[in-house]
Amino acid sequence: MTEQALALLYARKSSSDERAKSGVDSESVDTQLTNGRARAERDGCEVVGEHKDDARSGGDFTRPGLMACKVEGIRRARSGYRVRIFCADRSRLGRHRTRTAQLIEELIEEGIELWSYHAGLIAGPNTSDEDWLVGAIHDYGSVRARRDASRRTREGLARRVKKGYHAGGDCYGYRRRAINFDGTQTYSHTILVIEPEEAEVVRGIFRAKAAGHGYGAIAKALNGDPTLSKVTREFFRGKMPPSPGHLVAQHSAKVRKSKPHVAGNPHTWCPTGIRSQLYNERYRGVLVWGKKENYDRGARTRLRRRATTNPEPVDVPELRIIDDELWQKVQRHLKTVHAHYTRHGNGRFWLGRTESGTESRYLLSSLLRCKQCRGSMVAITFKRN
């Protein structure tokens, strides 16, 4: 094994850390990398890599920067080099009672040392049992700090929503606008403003649904399906507007200064997206916030519906895109269709075709079934003599 140690730098900052007023949590990832480099050079180490995760939770152990740092460290350690990973402190690696210690143990088993540029050695191959105990206590404190930060963040967002401010990400039909305190450059809150062209598309979606068209038909019409050109002309002026996924990808790329990338095809409207818009009360000028919450599952933070919640709607008339008459008409139509979805236990229809308000082009649609497996049969091609 070579004498000179190779240094890898790692930095992390979560979104909640951005609201911290002092301490390590307030340091940007670039500042953390700068401090780590200075400590590594002072200790006579050669810096061979830098990795960072910006706006990523300490409860997420699938962070790309952390994974890249881990893989590079293990690769160099197995090649015979002494490897040190420098970070601000133990909480930058993760905020979890057991997974942080598990990650550290995986690294030191490969002969890698973990160093804080503030406090010195965090853990290494010769770490004593007493130091492991101190680290476990530190991890417990980090978990408490993360939960307290999450609670404060949620309470702060709830207060903003009650004032009619925005407390989420992008929403089709609107643009986010940051508002500063009067006469200053200090951020105060975010509001939504209506985007006229997208709002017209939203109105077309609601009108098409009120006319009896299904989610799939509306999505195909927006995607320019020639068999639904009449729907495209009637409700969307013959245009094929960019989908919400495409616009979100473009916005994220602009903020992160990178190339647009999302899973799947961001340029295609999909039925599930149409459905979510038809149930979105923001389009009628009502904010409903607090139905879901983040929780830890595995090594990632996920979203789930809250078990006990009764969110209070907040009227924001300036956000109204759909008038009450059209909104109520669409909701009545959705309830009527839903009421006809009486199914078997296997999920198939019990009483044939649902009441959608439109006529099918084919007589046996949703009725014709295979004699052997009872699966639905559809026409792929046909030939007339």
Secondary structure, 3 states (H helix, E strand, C coil): CCCCEEEEEEEEECCHHHHCCCCHHHCCHHHHHHHHHHHHHHCCCEEEEEEEEECCCCCCCCCHHHHHHHHHHHHHHHCCCEEEEEECCHHHHCCCCCHHHHHHHHHHHCCCEEEECCCEEEECCCCCHHHHHHHHHHHHHHHHHHHHHHHHHHHHHHHHHHCCCCCCCCCCCEEEEEEECCCCCCEEEEEEEECHHHHHHHHHHHHHHHCCCCHHHHHHHHCCCHHHHHHHHHHHCCCCCCCHHHHHHHHHHHHHCCCCCCCCCCCCCCHHHHHHHHCCHHHHCEECCCCEEEEEECCEEEEEECCCCCCCCEECHHHCCCCHHHHHHHHHHHHHHHHCCCECCCCCECCCCCCCCCCCCCCCCCCCECCCCCCECCCCCCCCC
